[in-house]
């Protein structure tokens, strides 16, 4: 990824939501975690399709908070939930590292690297498509949320459904 694009990502993810006195905290809260964990536990009986129904659950609550529907608020809400999915993704990846054979883990690592490249390009397109408009921040953060959550669920499926 070009250096300038990485700089834009860093700016959007870190600086933009912190601008302004009413900007929300981008770290997921205990309430976010509890809501998403409960959703995933309830969804596990129905596997991947039900798990995907959890995507956006904490964000949807967050946007009902004061300033949640502003551009900065919605961006922060997306980032808050994306942080939870990113943690789940990384936790699952670590568990798979120790649970898969070296050959299988090598294949997973290759797939993960390709996925990161895909996610970054996909979300950069969302940002670039609306360059000059403030909606680009909302669309970029939503893309990061949706794409990261989907990948976290993919790894959860490997752990729970494929490996038992």
matplotlib code that plots the C-alpha trace (Angstrom):
import matplotlib.pyplot as plt

x = [0.0, 1.4, 2.7, 0.2, -2.7, -1.4, -1.2, -4.9, -6.0, -4.1, -5.7, -9.2, -8.9, -7.2, -7.5, -10.9, -13.0, -11.1, -11.8, -14.4, -15.5, -18.5, -16.6, -17.2, -14.5, -13.4, -12.4, -15.0, -16.8, -17.6, -21.3, -20.2, -18.2, -21.1, -23.6, -21.4, -20.3, -23.9, -24.9, -22.1, -22.9, -26.5, -25.5, -23.1, -25.9, -26.8, -23.2, -22.0, -25.3, -26.4, -23.0, -23.1, -26.3, -24.2, -22.3, -23.4, -25.1, -23.0, -22.7, -26.5, -26.7, -23.9, -25.5, -28.4, -26.1, -25.8, -24.1, -24.2, -25.7, -23.3, -20.5, -17.9, -20.3, -21.2, -17.5, -16.6, -19.4, -18.2, -14.6, -15.7, -17.3, -14.6, -12.0, -14.0, -14.1, -10.4, -9.6, -11.7, -10.0, -6.5, -7.5, -8.9, -5.7, -3.6, -5.7, -5.4, -1.6, -1.4, -4.2, -3.3, -0.4, 2.5, 1.5, -2.1, -1.1, 1.2, -1.7, -3.8, -1.1, -0.9, -4.6, -4.6, -2.0, -4.0, -7.2, -5.4, -4.4, -8.0, -9.6, -7.3, -7.9, -11.7, -12.0, -9.7, -12.0, -15.0, -12.9, -11.7, -15.1, -16.4, -13.2, -14.1, -17.2, -17.5, -19.5, -16.2, -15.3, -18.5, -18.2, -14.6, -15.2, -18.2, -16.2, -13.5, -16.2, -18.1, -14.9, -13.1, -16.2, -16.8, -13.2, -13.4, -16.5, -14.7, -11.9, -14.5, -16.2, -12.9, -12.3, -15.8, -17.4, -14.4, -12.1, -14.8]
y = [0.0, 3.4, 5.5, 8.3, 5.9, 4.5, 8.1, 8.7, 5.5, 6.6, 10.0, 8.7, 6.0, 8.0, 11.8, 12.4, 10.8, 12.6, 16.1, 18.1, 18.2, 15.8, 13.1, 9.7, 7.3, 4.9, 2.2, -0.4, -0.3, -3.1, -2.7, -3.1, -6.2, -7.7, -7.1, -8.6, -11.5, -12.4, -12.1, -14.4, -17.0, -17.0, -17.2, -20.1, -22.7, -21.5, -21.0, -18.6, -17.0, -16.2, -14.9, -12.5, -11.1, -9.7, -7.3, -3.8, -4.7, -2.4, 0.3, 0.4, 1.1, 3.6, 5.8, 6.3, 8.1, 11.9, 13.0, 9.3, 10.2, 13.0, 12.1, 12.0, 10.1, 7.5, 7.1, 6.7, 4.1, 2.1, 2.3, 1.2, -1.9, -2.6, -2.6, -5.4, -7.5, -6.8, -8.1, -11.2, -11.7, -11.5, -13.8, -16.4, -16.1, -16.7, -19.7, -21.1, -20.7, -23.1, -25.4, -26.0, -28.0, -25.8, -26.5, -25.5, -22.4, -21.4, -21.5, -19.5, -16.9, -16.5, -16.1, -13.6, -11.5, -11.5, -10.6, -7.6, -6.4, -6.9, -5.2, -2.2, -1.8, -2.3, 0.3, 2.7, 2.6, 3.5, 6.5, 7.5, 7.2, 10.1, 12.1, 15.6, 14.7, 14.0, 10.8, 9.2, 8.8, 7.0, 4.8, 4.0, 3.2, 1.1, -0.8, -1.6, -2.7, -4.9, -6.5, -7.0, -8.5, -10.9, -12.1, -12.5, -14.7, -16.7, -17.5, -18.2, -20.7, -22.5, -22.7, -23.7, -25.5, -27.0, -27.8, -28.5]
z = [0.0, -0.9, 2.0, 1.3, 1.5, 4.9, 6.1, 5.1, 6.9, 10.0, 9.9, 9.3, 12.0, 14.7, 14.3, 12.6, 15.4, 18.1, 16.6, 18.5, 22.0, 21.5, 19.6, 21.0, 22.4, 19.7, 22.1, 22.5, 25.8, 28.2, 27.1, 23.4, 24.3, 26.4, 23.6, 20.9, 23.0, 23.9, 20.2, 19.1, 21.9, 20.8, 17.2, 17.6, 17.5, 14.0, 12.8, 10.2, 9.0, 12.5, 13.5, 10.6, 12.0, 14.9, 12.7, 13.5, 16.8, 19.0, 16.4, 16.1, 19.9, 19.8, 17.1, 19.4, 21.9, 21.8, 18.5, 17.4, 14.0, 13.1, 10.7, 13.5, 15.8, 13.3, 12.3, 15.9, 16.4, 13.4, 14.8, 18.3, 17.0, 14.4, 17.3, 19.0, 15.8, 15.2, 18.7, 18.0, 14.7, 16.3, 19.2, 16.7, 14.6, 17.7, 18.6, 15.1, 15.2, 18.1, 16.9, 13.2, 11.8, 10.6, 7.0, 7.5, 9.5, 6.7, 4.3, 6.7, 7.2, 3.4, 3.1, 6.0, 4.3, 1.0, 3.0, 4.6, 1.1, -0.1, 2.9, 2.6, -1.2, -0.8, 1.9, 0.2, -2.8, -0.6, 0.7, -2.7, -4.3, -2.1, -1.9, -0.9, 1.0, 4.7, 4.0, 3.0, 6.7, 7.5, 4.4, 5.1, 8.8, 7.9, 5.3, 7.9, 10.4, 7.9, 6.3, 9.6, 11.3, 8.3, 8.5, 12.3, 11.8, 9.1, 11.7, 14.4, 12.0, 11.4, 15.2, 16.2, 13.3, 11.4, 14.3, 16.9]

ax = plt.figure().add_subplot(projection="3d")
ax.plot(x, y, z, "-o")
ax.set_aspect("equal")
plt.show()
